[in-house]
Amino acid sequence: MTGITLALSKGRIFEETLPLLAAAGIEPSENPESSRKLIIGTNRPDVRLVIVRATDTPTYVQYGAADLGIAGKDVLLEHGGGGLYQPLDLNIARCRMSVAVPAGFDYAAAVQRGARIRVATKYIKTAREHFAAKGMHVDLIKLYGSMELAPLVGLADAIVDLVSTGGTLRANNLLEVEEIMSISSRLVVNQAALKLKRDLLQPVIEAFAGAIKP
């Protein structure tokens, strides 16, 4: 395709990207939440959207299947960001990555006495680096589903997960005990496409930059 392909995931990232797309003069022809299509056209014949799983966005962009994409900082840290240009923090889909434990677990005491704890997360790389920097001994357990369940059934002492309002934690009697980092979504661009399709990509990048809300 001589135009440009933008990789997006469904849900919050897609919804919060719509104003940025509008600023660049791009309007999706269908809503991916109601459409079964994985490739969605736009009002511009030279721009199409591919709907991918959030964790796959950097991979599609890295290998050139998409020219640019929008991915959370959490996903990019786990992916490693190889071969990707990250020109903009779009300041959307904001949340935080935190450590949470059951209400009765004394996390501070466990840290202080150097206890070995089990931590459930899908963010293995980020969690490993965080606990290593604190000098903590942890056994990391990779899960893909609801992290909150792991401490409730004795699989883990703690979890590392994304927190937005904290409502799910409270509903499951878990406490947020440590914020690891704030998370937002970034624009990622394939480096080869940036050279080969600069005339098409640069106006989109600039329009996104101008539409970012502080």
C-alpha positions in Angstrom: 0.0 0.0 0.0 1.4 3.4 -1.0 -0.6 5.1 1.8 -0.1 4.7 5.5 -1.4 2.1 8.0 -2.0 2.9 11.6 -2.2 0.1 14.2 -4.7 0.6 17.0 -6.3 -1.5 19.7 -10.0 -1.5 20.6 -11.4 0.1 23.8 -10.0 3.0 25.7 -7.0 3.7 23.4 -9.2 3.7 20.3 -11.8 6.0 21.9 -9.2 8.5 23.2 -7.4 8.5 19.8 -10.4 9.7 17.9 -9.9 13.4 18.7 -6.2 13.1 17.6 -7.3 11.4 14.3 -9.8 14.1 13.8 -7.1 16.8 14.2 -5.2 15.0 11.4 -8.3 15.0 9.2 -8.8 11.2 9.6 -12.2 9.7 10.4 -12.7 5.9 10.6 -15.3 4.6 8.3 -16.5 2.1 11.0 -16.4 1.6 14.8 -14.2 -1.4 15.6 -16.3 -2.1 18.7 -19.3 -2.9 16.4 -17.5 -4.0 13.3 -16.0 -7.4 12.8 -13.4 -6.1 10.3 -9.8 -6.0 11.3 -8.8 -3.5 8.6 -10.9 -0.4 8.6 -10.9 2.3 6.0 -11.1 6.0 6.7 -12.3 9.1 4.9 -8.9 9.4 3.4 -8.0 6.9 0.6 -4.4 6.9 1.7 -5.0 6.0 5.3 -6.2 2.8 6.8 -6.5 1.4 10.4 -5.6 -2.1 11.4 -7.2 -3.3 14.7 -4.8 -5.3 16.7 -4.4 -6.5 20.3 -2.7 -3.8 22.4 0.3 -6.0 23.2 0.8 -6.7 19.5 0.9 -3.0 18.4 4.7 -2.5 18.7 5.3 -5.8 16.8 3.2 -4.7 13.8 5.0 -1.4 13.7 8.5 -2.8 14.3 8.2 -5.2 11.3 6.5 -2.7 9.0 3.0 -4.3 8.9 1.9 -0.9 10.2 3.7 2.4 9.6 2.7 3.8 13.0 0.7 2.8 16.0 -0.5 3.8 19.4 0.7 1.8 22.4 0.8 2.2 26.2 4.1 2.8 27.9 3.5 -0.5 29.8 3.4 -2.5 26.5 6.4 -0.7 25.0 8.5 -1.4 28.1 7.7 -5.1 27.9 8.3 -5.2 24.2 11.6 -3.4 24.5 10.9 -0.8 21.8 13.5 -2.1 19.3 13.4 -0.5 15.9 10.7 1.9 17.0 10.7 5.7 16.9 8.6 7.2 19.7 8.2 10.8 18.9 5.2 11.7 21.1 3.6 11.0 24.5 0.0 11.4 23.6 -1.1 11.8 27.2 -4.1 9.5 26.7 -5.2 6.3 28.4 -3.5 7.5 31.6 -3.1 5.2 34.6 -0.3 3.9 36.8 1.5 0.7 37.3 1.5 -0.3 40.9 2.2 -3.0 43.5 -0.9 -4.2 45.4 -1.4 -6.7 48.2 -4.2 -8.2 50.2 -5.4 -5.9 53.0 -3.8 -8.1 55.7 -0.4 -8.4 54.2 2.4 -6.2 55.7 4.3 -5.3 52.6 6.6 -2.8 54.3 7.7 -5.4 56.8 8.3 -8.0 54.1 10.5 -5.5 52.2 12.4 -4.5 55.4 13.2 -8.1 56.5 14.2 -9.1 52.9 11.5 -11.7 52.6 11.1 -13.6 49.3 7.6 -12.9 48.0 5.6 -14.2 45.1 4.3 -11.6 42.6 1.8 -12.2 39.9 1.9 -10.0 36.8 1.9 -9.8 33.0 4.6 -7.2 33.2 7.5 -9.5 34.0 10.3 -7.3 32.6 9.1 -4.1 34.4 8.4 -5.9 37.7 11.8 -7.7 37.6 13.6 -4.4 37.1 11.6 -2.6 39.9 12.2 -5.3 42.5 15.8 -5.7 41.6 16.4 -2.0 42.1 14.9 -2.3 45.6 17.1 -5.3 46.3 14.0 -7.5 46.8 13.9 -11.3 46.2 10.7 -12.1 44.3 9.4 -15.1 42.4 7.5 -13.7 39.4 4.4 -15.6 38.2 3.2 -14.7 34.7 -0.6 -14.4 34.3 -2.7 -13.1 31.5 -6.1 -12.8 33.2 -7.4 -11.0 36.2 -4.4 -10.4 38.5 -6.6 -9.6 41.5 -7.5 -13.3 41.8 -3.9 -14.5 42.4 -3.6 -13.2 46.0 -7.1 -14.2 46.9 -6.5 -17.9 46.2 -2.9 -18.0 47.6 -1.1 -18.1 44.3 0.8 -14.9 45.0 1.6 -12.5 47.9 1.3 -9.4 45.7 0.5 -8.3 42.2 2.0 -5.7 39.7 -0.8 -4.3 37.5 -2.2 -1.2 35.9 -4.5 0.8 38.2 -6.9 3.5 37.0 -9.5 4.3 39.7 -8.5 1.5 42.1 -12.1 0.3 42.2 -11.3 -3.3 41.2 -8.6 -3.5 43.9 -11.0 -2.2 46.6 -13.7 -4.6 45.5 -11.3 -7.5 46.0 -9.9 -6.3 49.3 -6.5 -5.4 47.9 -4.5 -2.3 48.7 -2.2 -0.3 46.4 1.1 -0.1 48.3 3.6 1.3 45.8 3.4 3.1 42.5 6.1 2.0 40.1 5.4 4.5 37.3 2.8 6.6 35.6 1.6 5.2 32.3 0.2 6.8 29.1 0.0 5.9 25.5 2.7 6.8 23.0 2.8 7.2 19.2 5.3 4.8 17.7 6.6 4.9 14.1 8.4 2.4 12.0 11.8 3.9 11.3 12.0 2.8 7.7 8.5 4.2 7.0 9.6 7.5 8.5 12.2 7.8 5.8 10.2 6.3 2.9 6.9 7.9 3.6 7.9 11.1 5.4 5.6 13.3 3.2 2.6 11.3 4.4 3.6 10.6 8.0 5.0 14.0 9.0 1.7 15.9 8.7 -0.1 13.2 10.8 2.6 13.3 13.5 2.5 17.1 13.6 -1.3 17.1 13.8 -1.2 14.7 16.7 1.4 16.9 18.4 -0.8 19.9 18.1 -3.9 18.1 19.5 -2.3 16.6 22.7 -4.0 17.8 25.8 -1.8 18.6 28.8 
